[in-house]
Amino acid sequence: LAKTTQPISMDSYEGQEVNITCSHNNIATNDYITWYQQFPSQGPRFIIQGYKTKVTNEVASLFIPADRKSSTLSLPRVSLSDTAVYYCLVLNRDDKIIFGKGTRLHILP
Amino acid sequence: DVKVTQSSRYLVKRTGEKVFLECVQDMDHENMFWYRQDPGLGLRLIYFSYDVKMKEKGDIPEGYSVSREKKERFSLILESASTNQTSMYLCASSPTGTGTQIQPQHFGDGTRLSIL
């Protein structure tokens, strides 16, 4: 079973910052928080992964509070091409990767 | 960049046929995976492999088999295709890594298989 809860869908406008929050109350000590992005008719693509505090790469930032029971994926200045499904996963190397239903992000012009 | 290539984007087969889906990765990854993705059900793991000639059942292996004769290639076989196997099939690969951190999986773009 997926260990995470995230909103089913979100709408935003081009140029805005989008924050998608994921809840994972039962996160274990060895678990990492990982986000994937999936466009229609494509496989999921890894976006970012973190364990604690903040991680940033060229695509997104991941904010993780001290208790690690939630995390927030932040997409700066989104464009129409960011319309996709975003999956939050919490797992370690011994877990099977299980994708939930994700958050369907729709960017409006 | 890691490249995971699936042999076909679209495939149409008939009930009872033996179907082969091929997947090749170019990054020398130890691990390879086959999933199917259906609306409302997310991705479900069919089989995975941690090494050449090694295979492990995932959540829904019934009706499928796999072959991994070379490190870079992982094949999914539908022994006798049925209409309920119509789906999007996704292959992925990942390195093993060290410690407890999970290594991200790299996915192909999928094969949309229709069984008539």
Backbone of each chain as ProteinMPNN parsed JSONL, in Angstrom:
{"seq_chain_A": "LAKTTQPISMDSYEGQEVNITCSHNNIATNDYITWYQQFPSQGPRFIIQGYKTKVTNEVASLFIPADRKSSTLSLPRVSLSDTAVYYCLVLNRDDKIIFGKGTRLHILP", "coords_chain_A": {"N_chain_A": [[0.843, -1.187, 0.0], [0.457, 2.249, -0.782], [2.216, 4.729, 1.049], [1.462, 7.301, 1.289], [-0.398, 10.422, 1.144], [-1.914, 12.596, -1.056], [-3.151, 15.549, -2.762], [-5.832, 15.045, -5.104], [-6.13, 16.552, -7.425], [-4.995, 19.673, -8.884], [-5.183, 23.092, -9.844], [-3.466, 25.693, -11.57], [-1.908, 28.796, -12.628], [-0.024, 29.894, -15.445], [3.332, 30.931, -14.816], [3.049, 31.099, -12.085], [4.043, 29.994, -8.781], [3.934, 26.665, -7.806], [2.862, 24.585, -5.246], [2.859, 21.376, -4.035], [1.621, 19.364, -1.62], [2.432, 16.545, 0.332], [1.346, 13.994, 2.456], [2.752, 11.907, 4.896], [2.461, 10.166, 7.347], [3.424, 7.848, 8.53], [6.108, 7.543, 8.013], [9.243, 5.921, 7.839], [12.441, 5.519, 9.515], [14.423, 4.899, 7.644], [13.35, 5.695, 5.268], [13.134, 7.438, 2.15], [11.997, 10.405, 0.505], [10.452, 10.715, -2.507], [9.809, 12.116, -5.68], [7.943, 11.818, -8.66], [7.191, 12.616, -12.09], [4.641, 12.465, -14.509], [3.814, 12.535, -17.857], [1.092, 12.416, -20.234], [0.86, 9.331, -21.963], [3.502, 8.659, -21.54], [6.284, 7.282, -19.658], [6.723, 7.507, -16.034], [8.819, 10.13, -14.738], [11.695, 10.69, -12.851], [11.865, 13.317, -10.517], [12.841, 14.591, -8.107], [14.494, 13.926, -4.997], [14.577, 13.487, -1.466], [15.727, 13.538, 1.993], [15.722, 15.002, 4.392], [15.126, 18.391, 5.519], [15.853, 20.65, 3.029], [15.875, 20.243, -0.47], [17.161, 21.065, -3.607], [16.957, 21.233, -7.122], [17.522, 21.659, -10.668], [14.966, 21.666, -11.543], [13.004, 21.593, -9.512], [12.081, 22.198, -6.036], [12.287, 20.616, -2.863], [10.735, 20.514, 0.153], [11.131, 19.569, 3.45], [9.864, 19.116, 6.583], [11.049, 19.06, 10.038], [9.886, 16.857, 11.425], [9.314, 15.126, 9.406], [6.853, 14.18, 8.527], [5.409, 15.13, 6.491], [5.762, 16.551, 3.204], [6.737, 18.99, 0.756], [6.496, 19.591, -2.604], [7.865, 21.961, -4.692], [7.279, 23.875, -7.472], [8.753, 26.216, -9.398], [7.491, 29.099, -11.038], [5.591, 28.001, -13.09], [4.835, 26.504, -16.294], [2.75, 25.878, -19.192], [3.617, 23.404, -20.011], [4.158, 22.028, -17.728], [1.949, 20.731, -16.957], [0.777, 17.767, -15.75], [0.86, 14.512, -14.138], [1.755, 14.159, -10.795], [3.651, 12.239, -8.639], [4.072, 11.262, -5.307], [6.32, 9.455, -3.416], [7.232, 7.376, -0.696], [9.787, 5.609, 0.497], [12.228, 2.968, 0.987], [15.27, 1.226, 0.016], [14.55, -1.393, 0.268], [11.914, -1.587, -0.263], [9.137, -2.274, -2.407], [8.463, -0.372, -5.268], [5.71, 1.626, -5.268], [3.259, 3.215, -6.926], [0.837, 5.605, -6.198], [-2.271, 7.27, -6.877], [-1.497, 9.811, -7.466], [-1.097, 13.41, -8.038], [-2.989, 15.334, -10.11], [-1.932, 17.864, -11.967], [-2.954, 20.832, -13.398], [-2.142, 23.297, -15.566], [-3.096, 26.509, -16.309], [-3.523, 28.918, -18.978]], "CA_chain_A": [[0.0, 0.0, 0.0], [1.195, 3.5, -0.775], [2.259, 5.301, 2.387], [1.321, 8.753, 1.157], [-1.664, 11.038, 0.773], [-1.701, 13.845, -1.764], [-4.407, 15.967, -3.403], [-6.122, 14.375, -6.368], [-5.894, 17.463, -8.541], [-4.735, 21.083, -8.594], [-5.089, 23.992, -10.985], [-2.696, 26.908, -11.34], [-1.729, 29.596, -13.826], [1.352, 30.07, -15.916], [4.123, 31.924, -14.115], [2.877, 30.972, -10.638], [4.739, 28.924, -8.072], [2.991, 25.628, -7.395], [3.302, 23.734, -4.136], [2.052, 20.171, -3.841], [1.985, 18.783, -0.325], [2.217, 15.112, 0.481], [1.37, 13.558, 3.857], [3.282, 10.55, 5.112], [2.559, 10.101, 8.807], [4.101, 6.635, 9.001], [7.425, 7.451, 7.389], [10.21, 5.22, 8.68], [13.753, 6.153, 9.6], [15.208, 4.665, 6.423], [12.604, 6.084, 4.07], [13.398, 8.661, 1.418], [10.831, 10.971, -0.157], [10.794, 10.793, -3.932], [8.731, 12.613, -6.548], [7.994, 11.529, -10.093], [6.274, 13.37, -12.953], [4.251, 11.659, -15.656], [3.01, 13.134, -18.916], [0.271, 11.413, -20.93], [1.509, 8.408, -22.899], [4.926, 8.51, -21.238], [6.565, 6.725, -18.35], [7.069, 8.487, -14.999], [10.201, 10.614, -14.732], [12.179, 11.142, -11.544], [12.081, 14.764, -10.4], [13.649, 15.004, -6.978], [14.44, 13.032, -3.846], [15.185, 14.078, -0.28], [15.566, 12.851, 3.27], [15.309, 16.005, 5.368], [15.307, 19.829, 5.243], [15.488, 21.145, 1.699], [16.67, 19.812, -1.612], [16.82, 21.845, -4.801], [17.672, 20.953, -8.359], [17.193, 22.605, -11.735], [13.55, 21.541, -11.884], [12.082, 21.78, -8.39], [12.594, 22.149, -4.669], [11.556, 19.723, -1.976], [10.822, 20.991, 1.524], [10.786, 18.497, 4.383], [9.997, 19.617, 7.954], [11.869, 18.248, 10.938], [9.25, 15.592, 11.792], [9.259, 14.359, 8.161], [5.536, 13.59, 8.315], [4.872, 15.664, 5.251], [6.771, 17.198, 2.369], [6.135, 19.85, -0.255], [7.187, 19.788, -3.869], [7.65, 23.32, -5.16], [7.643, 24.096, -8.872], [8.774, 27.673, -9.577], [7.094, 29.702, -12.325], [5.169, 26.897, -13.956], [4.366, 26.781, -17.649], [1.753, 24.904, -19.641], [4.272, 22.102, -20.161], [4.228, 21.366, -16.42], [0.719, 19.956, -16.776], [1.188, 16.366, -15.647], [0.527, 13.878, -12.856], [2.926, 14.148, -9.914], [3.548, 11.17, -7.649], [4.921, 11.31, -4.118], [6.582, 8.113, -2.893], [8.063, 7.298, 0.497], [10.243, 4.219, 0.528], [13.666, 2.717, 1.04], [15.703, 0.305, -1.038], [13.935, -2.704, 0.451], [10.494, -1.501, -0.599], [8.71, -2.244, -3.803], [7.99, 0.969, -5.609], [4.26, 1.592, -5.476], [2.705, 4.509, -7.287], [-0.572, 5.831, -5.929], [-2.967, 7.929, -7.973], [-0.817, 11.05, -7.782], [-1.818, 14.685, -8.132], [-3.108, 15.794, -11.496], [-1.72, 19.314, -12.008], [-3.392, 21.446, -14.645], [-1.7, 24.682, -15.663], [-3.958, 27.294, -17.203], [-2.826, 30.071, -19.565]], "C_chain_A": [[0.884, 1.244, 0.0], [1.119, 4.115, 0.608], [1.939, 6.781, 2.37], [-0.102, 9.166, 0.817], [-1.356, 12.37, 0.121], [-3.001, 14.243, -2.453], [-4.591, 15.291, -4.756], [-5.814, 15.273, -7.558], [-5.656, 18.885, -8.036], [-4.73, 21.847, -9.894], [-4.219, 25.177, -10.608], [-2.539, 27.622, -12.67], [-0.261, 29.692, -14.192], [2.058, 31.154, -15.124], [4.022, 31.858, -12.604], [3.824, 29.912, -10.084], [3.683, 27.936, -7.59], [3.606, 24.779, -6.299], [2.341, 22.563, -3.973], [2.531, 19.503, -2.565], [1.569, 17.32, -0.257], [2.31, 14.762, 1.968], [1.868, 12.129, 3.949], [3.548, 10.367, 6.592], [3.374, 8.922, 9.309], [5.487, 6.456, 8.384], [8.407, 6.817, 8.37], [11.587, 5.884, 8.581], [14.542, 6.035, 8.302], [14.531, 5.14, 5.142], [13.119, 7.394, 3.478], [12.11, 9.109, 0.722], [11.217, 11.266, -1.602], [9.588, 11.247, -4.732], [9.023, 12.253, -8.002], [6.947, 12.381, -10.805], [5.915, 12.471, -14.128], [3.373, 12.46, -16.595], [2.18, 12.043, -19.583], [1.094, 10.608, -21.931], [3.028, 8.34, -22.724], [5.086, 7.822, -19.888], [6.862, 7.809, -17.335], [8.539, 8.871, -15.099], [10.552, 11.118, -13.344], [12.394, 12.648, -11.557], [13.092, 15.067, -9.317], [13.479, 14.009, -5.838], [15.121, 13.721, -2.666], [14.948, 13.245, 0.955], [15.115, 13.824, 4.359], [15.659, 17.402, 4.872], [14.909, 20.159, 3.817], [16.451, 20.612, 0.653], [16.218, 20.633, -2.815], [17.627, 21.33, -5.982], [17.167, 21.92, -9.432], [15.696, 22.618, -12.06], [12.641, 21.966, -10.736], [12.84, 21.88, -7.084], [11.698, 21.231, -3.856], [11.808, 20.18, -0.549], [10.311, 19.903, 2.459], [10.951, 19.035, 5.802], [10.715, 18.613, 8.839], [11.218, 16.904, 11.28], [9.077, 14.653, 10.601], [7.895, 13.724, 7.892], [4.814, 14.165, 7.103], [6.029, 16.227, 4.439], [6.049, 18.011, 1.302], [7.048, 19.96, -1.463], [6.848, 21.174, -4.367], [8.174, 23.451, -6.587], [7.607, 25.602, -9.129], [8.299, 28.082, -10.966], [6.7, 28.65, -13.355], [4.752, 27.406, -15.33], [3.363, 25.697, -18.031], [2.338, 23.498, -19.713], [4.465, 21.381, -18.834], [2.938, 20.628, -16.092], [1.053, 18.47, -16.845], [0.606, 15.79, -14.359], [1.816, 13.762, -12.058], [2.691, 13.135, -8.795], [4.553, 11.396, -6.523], [5.088, 9.884, -3.597], [7.49, 8.219, -1.675], [8.5, 5.846, 0.647], [11.754, 4.153, 0.667], [14.004, 1.602, 0.06], [15.12, -1.093, -0.885], [12.464, -2.73, 0.063], [10.284, -1.693, -2.081], [8.164, -0.855, -4.082], [6.521, 0.88, -5.976], [3.781, 3.008, -5.749], [1.232, 4.551, -6.903], [-1.203, 6.519, -7.12], [-2.351, 9.278, -8.323], [-1.705, 12.272, -7.735], [-1.814, 15.133, -9.579], [-3.035, 17.311, -11.49], [-2.078, 19.842, -13.385], [-3.002, 22.913, -14.632], [-2.527, 25.403, -16.728], [-3.207, 28.505, -17.755], [-3.259, 31.387, -18.925]], "O_chain_A": [[1.91, 1.299, 0.678], [0.084, 4.038, 1.27], [2.138, 7.453, 3.381], [-0.894, 8.388, 0.285], [-0.62, 13.184, 0.679], [-3.858, 13.396, -2.705], [-3.622, 15.005, -5.46], [-5.299, 14.811, -8.576], [-6.053, 19.25, -6.93], [-4.322, 21.322, -10.93], [-4.228, 25.618, -9.459], [-2.975, 27.127, -13.71], [0.621, 29.582, -13.341], [1.46, 32.179, -14.795], [4.815, 32.488, -11.903], [4.331, 29.058, -10.812], [2.66, 28.332, -7.032], [4.739, 24.313, -6.42], [1.139, 22.759, -3.793], [3.697, 19.125, -2.445], [0.5, 16.929, -0.727], [3.241, 15.184, 2.654], [1.459, 11.258, 3.181], [4.693, 10.404, 7.044], [3.953, 8.985, 10.393], [5.972, 5.332, 8.255], [8.409, 7.127, 9.562], [11.85, 6.692, 7.691], [15.247, 6.965, 7.909], [15.088, 4.997, 4.053], [13.486, 8.323, 4.197], [11.25, 8.292, 0.395], [12.186, 11.976, -1.872], [8.468, 10.804, -4.481], [10.146, 12.361, -8.495], [5.957, 12.807, -10.21], [6.78, 11.792, -14.681], [2.334, 12.992, -16.204], [2.532, 10.865, -19.504], [1.924, 11.16, -22.654], [3.749, 7.999, -23.662], [4.157, 7.781, -19.08], [7.218, 8.925, -17.716], [9.387, 8.067, -15.484], [9.797, 11.878, -12.737], [13.014, 13.194, -12.469], [14.097, 15.729, -9.575], [12.454, 13.336, -5.73], [16.106, 14.44, -2.833], [14.089, 12.364, 0.976], [14.231, 13.506, 5.154], [16.409, 17.556, 3.908], [13.755, 19.97, 3.434], [17.662, 20.542, 0.861], [15.024, 20.861, -3.006], [18.815, 21.032, -5.863], [16.465, 22.885, -9.127], [15.226, 23.499, -12.779], [11.624, 22.623, -10.958], [14.053, 21.68, -7.02], [10.506, 21.091, -4.132], [12.951, 20.23, -0.095], [9.208, 19.383, 2.287], [12.065, 19.378, 6.197], [10.957, 17.472, 8.446], [11.923, 15.904, 11.412], [8.724, 13.489, 10.787], [7.809, 12.8, 7.084], [3.725, 13.715, 6.748], [7.144, 16.359, 4.942], [4.888, 17.747, 0.986], [8.206, 20.364, -1.361], [5.674, 21.532, -4.458], [9.341, 23.179, -6.872], [6.535, 26.205, -9.083], [8.678, 27.462, -11.96], [7.388, 28.444, -14.355], [4.373, 28.564, -15.503], [3.156, 24.732, -17.296], [1.629, 22.514, -19.499], [4.897, 20.228, -18.821], [2.847, 19.969, -15.056], [1.545, 17.977, -17.86], [-0.055, 16.491, -13.593], [2.842, 13.322, -12.577], [1.673, 13.17, -8.103], [5.725, 11.683, -6.762], [4.1, 9.187, -3.364], [8.399, 9.048, -1.631], [7.679, 4.964, 0.896], [12.46, 5.146, 0.488], [13.128, 1.095, -0.641], [15.191, -1.896, -1.815], [11.841, -3.792, 0.064], [11.126, -1.331, -2.902], [7.495, -0.248, -3.245], [6.14, 0.145, -6.887], [3.891, 3.889, -4.896], [0.469, 3.646, -7.24], [-0.732, 6.374, -8.248], [-2.657, 9.835, -9.378], [-2.897, 12.19, -7.436], [-0.758, 15.289, -10.192], [-3.976, 17.976, -11.055], [-1.574, 19.365, -14.402], [-3.47, 23.682, -13.792], [-2.634, 24.964, -17.873], [-2.345, 29.06, -17.073], [-2.768, 32.45, -19.305]]}, "seq_chain_B": "DVKVTQSSRYLVKRTGEKVFLECVQDMDHENMFWYRQDPGLGLRLIYFSYDVKMKEKGDIPEGYSVSREKKERFSLILESASTNQTSMYLCASSPTGTGTQIQPQHFGDGTRLSIL", "coords_chain_B": {"N_chain_B": [[22.492, 10.924, -20.168], [20.149, 8.551, -18.955], [18.869, 5.94, -20.921], [16.004, 4.234, -21.593], [14.662, 1.952, -23.612], [11.786, 0.902, -25.204], [10.557, -1.598, -27.327], [8.272, -1.233, -28.943], [5.812, 1.313, -29.455], [3.099, 1.111, -29.845], [0.991, -1.722, -30.042], [-0.828, -4.331, -31.486], [-2.495, -7.26, -30.896], [-3.81, -10.633, -31.118], [-6.2, -12.554, -29.273], [-4.907, -15.284, -27.474], [-2.465, -15.347, -28.754], [1.132, -15.52, -28.479], [2.996, -13.082, -26.958], [5.647, -10.792, -27.18], [7.334, -8.366, -25.365], [9.866, -6.032, -25.56], [12.666, -4.623, -23.84], [15.286, -2.355, -23.445], [18.116, -1.099, -21.759], [20.639, 1.435, -21.369], [22.51, 1.992, -19.414], [23.89, 0.235, -17.841], [22.543, -0.713, -15.625], [21.699, -2.641, -12.726], [19.155, -3.452, -11.951], [15.956, -4.223, -13.278], [12.592, -3.659, -14.391], [9.149, -4.53, -14.909], [6.045, -3.02, -15.432], [2.463, -2.606, -15.411], [0.083, -0.189, -16.403], [-3.031, 0.987, -15.604], [-6.084, 2.792, -15.977], [-7.165, 4.386, -13.03], [-5.992, 2.466, -11.441], [-3.327, 2.871, -11.108], [0.251, 2.253, -11.276], [1.237, -1.095, -11.548], [3.304, -3.659, -10.375], [4.735, -6.183, -12.311], [6.868, -8.08, -12.844], [10.277, -8.272, -11.712], [13.853, -7.862, -11.941], [16.998, -8.521, -10.532], [19.413, -9.173, -11.507], [21.296, -10.669, -14.164], [19.617, -13.402, -15.565], [18.157, -13.658, -13.266], [15.007, -13.454, -11.641], [12.074, -12.039, -10.193], [8.838, -12.362, -8.845], [6.32, -9.892, -9.113], [3.531, -7.951, -8.086], [1.433, -8.799, -9.731], [1.897, -11.303, -11.383], [0.616, -13.303, -12.839], [-0.075, -14.96, -15.844], [1.994, -13.89, -17.19], [5.481, -13.998, -18.157], [9.059, -13.611, -17.836], [12.258, -12.719, -19.236], [15.723, -12.544, -18.841], [18.475, -12.504, -20.294], [20.683, -11.03, -20.943], [22.379, -8.27, -19.406], [21.479, -5.751, -20.173], [18.985, -6.095, -21.287], [15.552, -6.799, -20.957], [12.881, -8.852, -21.117], [9.374, -9.076, -21.53], [6.881, -11.504, -21.48], [3.849, -12.508, -22.776], [2.178, -15.279, -22.328], [-0.157, -16.482, -23.427], [-2.079, -14.44, -24.872], [-4.683, -12.423, -23.488], [-7.824, -10.624, -23.46], [-8.01, -9.096, -21.152], [-5.476, -8.308, -20.689], [-4.957, -6.113, -22.109], [-3.409, -3.049, -22.044], [-1.264, -0.366, -20.791], [2.128, -0.881, -20.898], [5.002, -0.612, -18.986], [8.48, -0.315, -18.815], [11.287, -0.268, -16.628], [14.448, 0.802, -15.231], [17.07, 0.611, -12.765], [19.949, 1.568, -10.794], [21.696, -0.381, -8.287], [22.903, 0.811, -6.02], [23.98, 1.996, -2.736], [23.713, 1.554, 0.851], [20.666, 2.644, 2.475], [19.259, 4.234, 0.802], [16.948, 4.63, -1.78], [17.402, 4.041, -5.196], [16.541, 6.097, -7.904], [14.109, 5.072, -10.312], [14.322, 4.66, -13.825], [12.259, 5.192, -16.482], [10.92, 3.724, -19.488], [9.046, 4.893, -22.381], [6.787, 3.43, -22.659], [4.606, 0.791, -23.839], [1.708, 0.598, -25.585], [-0.529, -1.819, -25.462], [-2.888, -3.658, -27.211], [-5.243, -6.176, -27.024], [-7.089, -8.12, -29.095]], "CA_chain_B": [[21.131, 10.618, -19.74], [19.767, 7.152, -19.05], [17.891, 5.686, -21.964], [15.305, 2.962, -21.535], [13.956, 1.884, -24.88], [10.853, -0.198, -25.392], [10.624, -1.887, -28.766], [7.11, -0.743, -29.678], [4.933, 2.241, -28.739], [1.75, 0.564, -29.968], [1.009, -3.105, -30.501], [-2.151, -4.95, -31.503], [-2.375, -8.706, -31.032], [-5.074, -11.354, -30.991], [-6.355, -13.471, -28.142], [-4.235, -16.569, -27.629], [-1.108, -15.196, -29.297], [2.258, -15.313, -27.572], [3.424, -11.703, -27.212], [6.935, -10.426, -26.585], [7.649, -6.943, -25.218], [11.296, -5.939, -25.312], [13.13, -3.412, -23.171], [16.747, -2.265, -23.396], [18.649, 0.094, -21.086], [22.018, 1.653, -21.808], [23.313, 2.541, -18.321], [24.498, -0.823, -17.049], [21.815, -0.863, -14.368], [21.487, -4.023, -12.3], [17.745, -3.751, -11.745], [14.983, -3.893, -14.324], [11.227, -3.854, -13.897], [8.001, -4.398, -15.807], [4.794, -2.601, -14.814], [1.36, -2.22, -16.267], [-0.642, 0.959, -15.861], [-4.419, 1.018, -16.027], [-6.807, 3.923, -15.371], [-7.719, 4.157, -11.705], [-5.247, 1.442, -10.698], [-1.926, 3.248, -10.979], [1.216, 1.298, -11.816], [1.328, -2.353, -10.798], [4.53, -4.355, -10.712], [4.502, -7.525, -12.823], [8.08, -8.836, -12.55], [11.507, -7.513, -11.701], [15.076, -8.664, -12.022], [18.139, -7.866, -9.905], [20.657, -9.576, -12.144], [21.09, -11.528, -15.331], [18.999, -14.706, -15.318], [17.394, -13.62, -12.014], [13.712, -12.821, -11.772], [11.232, -12.117, -9.012], [7.457, -11.986, -9.126], [5.782, -8.682, -8.512], [2.188, -8.077, -7.529], [0.468, -9.414, -10.661], [2.665, -12.052, -12.382], [-0.157, -14.35, -13.521], [-0.258, -14.761, -17.273], [3.215, -13.292, -17.737], [6.796, -14.489, -17.777], [10.104, -12.67, -18.225], [13.555, -13.29, -19.587], [16.847, -11.596, -18.794], [19.681, -13.227, -20.706], [21.766, -10.054, -20.918], [22.145, -7.253, -18.396], [20.803, -4.58, -20.704], [17.719, -6.433, -21.94], [14.573, -7.473, -20.099], [11.726, -9.118, -21.983], [8.112, -9.508, -20.915], [6.216, -12.446, -22.387], [2.472, -12.902, -22.495], [2.197, -16.645, -22.841], [-1.34, -16.649, -24.263], [-2.681, -13.13, -24.608], [-6.131, -12.346, -23.276], [-8.29, -9.239, -23.584], [-7.765, -8.351, -19.904], [-4.092, -7.86, -20.679], [-4.882, -4.829, -22.816], [-2.927, -2.098, -21.05], [0.006, 0.3, -21.051], [3.207, -1.604, -20.233], [6.158, 0.255, -18.754], [9.719, -0.925, -18.36], [12.133, 0.672, -15.894], [15.701, 0.261, -14.723], [17.701, 1.423, -11.729], [21.158, 0.976, -10.224], [21.48, -0.927, -6.951], [23.274, 1.8, -5.028], [24.464, 1.523, -1.434], [22.956, 2.073, 1.98], [19.22, 2.455, 2.44], [18.612, 5.144, -0.134], [16.469, 3.985, -2.993], [17.865, 4.686, -6.409], [15.387, 6.376, -8.777], [13.911, 4.249, -11.495], [14.219, 5.356, -15.1], [11.219, 4.501, -17.237], [10.697, 3.907, -20.91], [7.824, 5.622, -22.692], [5.648, 2.536, -22.609], [3.999, 0.126, -24.996], [0.255, 0.45, -25.423], [-0.856, -3.114, -26.047], [-4.31, -3.982, -27.343], [-5.5, -7.571, -27.351], [-8.425, -8.179, -29.693]], "C_chain_B": [[20.84, 9.12, -19.92], [18.714, 6.981, -20.129], [17.319, 4.297, -21.758], [14.407, 2.912, -22.76], [13.058, 0.657, -24.927], [10.608, -0.362, -26.889], [9.455, -1.316, -29.551], [6.348, 0.273, -28.842], [3.502, 1.723, -28.738], [1.842, -0.847, -30.553], [-0.407, -3.649, -30.428], [-1.962, -6.44, -31.775], [-3.747, -9.355, -30.83], [-5.045, -12.28, -29.783], [-5.68, -14.8, -28.448], [-2.827, -16.489, -28.194], [-0.084, -15.125, -28.179], [2.876, -13.964, -27.939], [4.725, -11.419, -26.48], [7.052, -8.901, -26.55], [9.107, -6.833, -24.802], [11.659, -4.6, -24.691], [14.651, -3.456, -23.085], [17.139, -0.983, -22.675], [20.148, 0.189, -21.348], [22.933, 2.142, -20.693], [23.873, 1.468, -17.397], [23.832, -0.986, -15.679], [21.598, -2.333, -14.033], [20.003, -4.404, -12.325], [16.889, -3.354, -12.931], [13.604, -4.373, -13.895], [10.23, -3.801, -15.061], [6.76, -4.072, -14.983], [3.701, -2.575, -15.88], [0.598, -1.087, -15.582], [-2.032, 1.006, -16.467], [-5.132, 2.168, -15.32], [-7.412, 3.544, -14.022], [-6.961, 3.162, -10.856], [-3.779, 1.798, -10.514], [-1.014, 2.253, -11.675], [1.247, 0.06, -10.933], [2.525, -3.144, -11.319], [4.233, -5.793, -11.131], [5.66, -8.449, -12.429], [9.238, -7.857, -12.422], [12.699, -8.456, -11.661], [16.225, -7.877, -11.416], [19.46, -8.239, -10.556], [20.312, -10.437, -13.35], [20.6, -12.898, -14.867], [18.249, -14.773, -13.979], [16.06, -12.947, -12.283], [12.916, -13.034, -10.49], [9.825, -11.698, -9.399], [7.101, -10.688, -8.417], [4.4, -8.953, -7.968], [1.223, -8.847, -8.427], [1.193, -10.227, -11.739], [1.853, -13.032, -13.227], [-0.371, -13.996, -14.99], [0.952, -14.175, -17.972], [4.438, -14.12, -17.356], [7.816, -13.47, -18.272], [11.376, -13.43, -18.552], [14.601, -12.202, -19.5], [18.135, -12.372, -19.034], [20.905, -12.317, -20.733], [21.397, -8.92, -19.974], [21.293, -6.113, -18.931], [19.388, -4.86, -21.214], [16.812, -7.229, -21.007], [13.295, -7.619, -20.906], [10.533, -9.571, -21.159], [7.361, -10.352, -21.933], [4.802, -12.7, -21.89], [2.283, -14.265, -23.143], [1.028, -16.93, -23.782], [-2.216, -15.42, -24.002], [-4.196, -13.226, -24.433], [-6.546, -10.874, -23.265], [-8.042, -8.439, -22.302], [-6.3, -7.957, -19.72], [-3.876, -6.636, -21.57], [-4.527, -3.751, -21.795], [-1.735, -1.327, -21.603], [1.062, -0.44, -20.235], [4.451, -0.717, -20.176], [7.319, -0.552, -18.22], [10.533, 0.131, -17.635], [13.432, -0.017, -15.496], [16.229, 1.169, -13.624], [19.0, 0.758, -11.286], [20.84, 0.459, -8.825], [21.808, 0.086, -5.877], [23.772, 1.162, -3.742], [23.609, 2.113, -0.322], [21.471, 1.825, 1.82], [18.53, 3.326, 1.412], [18.185, 4.395, -1.385], [16.986, 4.767, -4.19], [16.67, 4.914, -7.339], [15.327, 5.412, -9.949], [13.766, 5.141, -12.724], [13.294, 4.541, -15.995], [11.349, 4.727, -18.735], [9.379, 4.624, -21.14], [6.605, 4.725, -22.837], [5.264, 1.927, -23.941], [2.512, -0.006, -24.719], [-0.171, -0.783, -26.196], [-2.368, -3.315, -26.05], [-4.437, -5.433, -27.766], [-6.945, -7.675, -27.852], [-8.999, -9.584, -29.625]], "O_chain_B": [[21.24, 8.512, -20.913], [17.784, 7.779, -20.237], [18.049, 3.306, -21.749], [13.504, 3.734, -22.918], [13.505, -0.471, -24.718], [10.47, 0.62, -27.619], [9.622, -0.948, -30.714], [6.247, 0.108, -27.627], [2.778, 1.876, -27.753], [2.657, -1.123, -31.434], [-1.105, -3.454, -29.433], [-1.343, -6.827, -32.766], [-4.709, -8.702, -30.424], [-3.985, -12.724, -29.342], [-5.852, -15.37, -29.525], [-2.075, -17.46, -28.122], [-0.4, -14.715, -27.062], [3.237, -13.734, -29.094], [4.882, -11.762, -25.308], [6.891, -8.231, -27.57], [9.537, -7.45, -23.827], [11.039, -3.576, -24.979], [15.23, -4.471, -22.699], [16.58, 0.083, -22.932], [20.834, -0.818, -21.525], [24.017, 2.654, -20.971], [24.289, 1.773, -16.28], [24.484, -1.351, -14.7], [21.351, -3.16, -14.911], [19.645, -5.529, -12.674], [17.07, -2.286, -13.516], [13.461, -5.344, -13.152], [10.451, -3.116, -16.059], [6.456, -4.733, -13.99], [3.975, -2.529, -17.079], [0.487, -1.036, -14.357], [-2.192, 1.056, -17.686], [-4.809, 2.481, -14.175], [-8.08, 2.518, -13.89], [-7.252, 3.019, -9.668], [-3.059, 1.08, -9.82], [-1.446, 1.504, -12.552], [1.279, 0.165, -9.707], [2.73, -3.28, -12.525], [3.567, -6.533, -10.407], [5.457, -9.468, -11.768], [9.188, -6.749, -12.957], [12.58, -9.651, -11.391], [16.415, -6.704, -11.739], [20.506, -7.693, -10.207], [19.173, -10.872, -13.518], [21.111, -13.465, -13.901], [17.759, -15.837, -13.602], [15.981, -11.99, -13.053], [13.056, -14.045, -9.803], [9.645, -10.777, -10.196], [7.521, -10.428, -7.289], [4.12, -10.036, -7.455], [0.292, -9.482, -7.931], [1.112, -9.87, -12.914], [2.355, -13.538, -14.231], [-0.789, -12.888, -15.328], [0.95, -13.984, -19.188], [4.43, -14.845, -16.361], [7.476, -12.57, -19.039], [11.548, -14.597, -18.201], [14.416, -11.094, -20.003], [18.791, -12.832, -18.099], [22.033, -12.782, -20.565], [20.215, -8.645, -19.769], [20.466, -5.567, -18.201], [18.665, -3.919, -21.542], [17.234, -8.189, -20.362], [12.698, -6.628, -21.327], [10.669, -10.349, -20.215], [7.22, -9.969, -23.095], [4.589, -13.06, -20.733], [2.235, -14.379, -24.368], [1.213, -17.556, -24.825], [-2.985, -15.376, -23.042], [-4.883, -13.986, -25.116], [-5.711, -9.988, -23.081], [-7.879, -7.221, -22.365], [-5.934, -7.347, -18.716], [-2.746, -6.185, -21.757], [-5.239, -3.555, -20.811], [-1.26, -1.583, -22.709], [0.912, -0.607, -19.025], [4.884, -0.155, -21.182], [7.173, -1.361, -17.303], [10.475, 1.308, -17.991], [13.511, -1.243, -15.43], [15.882, 2.348, -13.557], [19.145, -0.46, -11.385], [19.819, 0.828, -8.246], [21.06, 0.213, -4.908], [23.961, -0.052, -3.666], [22.867, 3.07, -0.544], [21.061, 0.904, 1.113], [17.332, 3.17, 1.174], [18.954, 3.631, -1.968], [17.002, 5.998, -4.188], [15.868, 4.002, -7.538], [16.348, 4.998, -10.498], [13.175, 6.22, -12.67], [13.521, 3.354, -16.231], [11.82, 5.77, -19.189], [8.667, 4.93, -20.183], [5.507, 5.209, -23.11], [5.554, 2.464, -25.01], [2.102, -0.639, -23.746], [-0.174, -0.792, -27.427], [-3.033, -3.162, -25.026], [-3.82, -5.867, -28.738], [-7.892, -7.361, -27.131], [-10.117, -9.818, -30.083]]}, "name": "protein", "num_of_chains": 2, "seq": "LAKTTQPISMDSYEGQEVNITCSHNNIATNDYITWYQQFPSQGPRFIIQGYKTKVTNEVASLFIPADRKSSTLSLPRVSLSDTAVYYCLVLNRDDKIIFGKGTRLHILPDVKVTQSSRYLVKRTGEKVFLECVQDMDHENMFWYRQDPGLGLRLIYFSYDVKMKEKGDIPEGYSVSREKKERFSLILESASTNQTSMYLCASSPTGTGTQIQPQHFGDGTRLSIL"}
